[in-house]
């Protein structure tokens, strides 16, 4: 892919928006989670505006729970925008892998697409993340972000407390069981090359994210990009 082909305008974004949002019941008993309003606008309105801001014009919506309401909102709210909108009824309670199986034919072979959740607010340089993904010839580029702990954090050295803070920013995580590598909090935004979908059986995959990342990592073609901006799931 030439540098001139790096425009996000030509890339597809897949907006996952088929879940029940059961943790927000009873609100979601009558409305899908992406359409819950914040300051008189649905969450999905803010997501779509951010995607437009960064240049996306081609959108795929794998619909599920109350998907008709999502389709009606998007088509009415953004009908005057120069966008390609594809809606697929992928079924209620369908795993992510099977949802992607039902929409993958829209995405050109060997092309990259942006995979996001339809209930996450964000504002960061998606174009820069895509350039990073492209420059690495990655199959997957995951995103991470610092987060503020809602609990008190004990700072210590050799078991002696050196400080104690509330609201401390956490940027790295170290796992137990002797694992020396550092971890990062997954922000849920992923650039995916369509070739990566061949690494798992989409029809049978039960944990898409876990299985796909493991397979791409084994090939040395999974990368990590730290978001410099805002993120609110």
Secondary structure as GFF3:
##gff-version 3
##sequence-region A 1 233
A	DSSP	three_ten_helix	3	5	.	.	.	ID=ss1
A	DSSP	three_ten_helix	8	10	.	.	.	ID=ss2
A	DSSP	beta_strand	12	16	.	.	.	ID=ss3
A	DSSP	three_ten_helix	22	24	.	.	.	ID=ss4
A	DSSP	three_ten_helix	27	29	.	.	.	ID=ss5
A	DSSP	three_ten_helix	33	35	.	.	.	ID=ss6
A	DSSP	beta_strand	37	38	.	.	.	ID=ss7
A	DSSP	beta_strand	41	42	.	.	.	ID=ss8
A	DSSP	alpha_helix	43	53	.	.	.	ID=ss9
A	DSSP	beta_strand	58	63	.	.	.	ID=ss10
A	DSSP	alpha_helix	67	77	.	.	.	ID=ss11
A	DSSP	beta_strand	84	89	.	.	.	ID=ss12
A	DSSP	alpha_helix	96	103	.	.	.	ID=ss13
A	DSSP	three_ten_helix	104	106	.	.	.	ID=ss14
A	DSSP	beta_strand	112	117	.	.	.	ID=ss15
A	DSSP	beta_strand	121	123	.	.	.	ID=ss16
A	DSSP	alpha_helix	126	135	.	.	.	ID=ss17
A	DSSP	beta_strand	140	144	.	.	.	ID=ss18
A	DSSP	beta_strand	147	148	.	.	.	ID=ss19
A	DSSP	beta_strand	153	157	.	.	.	ID=ss20
A	DSSP	beta_strand	160	165	.	.	.	ID=ss21
A	DSSP	beta_strand	169	170	.	.	.	ID=ss22
A	DSSP	beta_strand	173	174	.	.	.	ID=ss23
A	DSSP	beta_strand	182	183	.	.	.	ID=ss24
A	DSSP	beta_strand	190	193	.	.	.	ID=ss25
A	DSSP	three_ten_helix	194	199	.	.	.	ID=ss26
A	DSSP	alpha_helix	208	218	.	.	.	ID=ss27
A	DSSP	beta_strand	222	226	.	.	.	ID=ss28
A	DSSP	beta_strand	230	232	.	.	.	ID=ss29
###
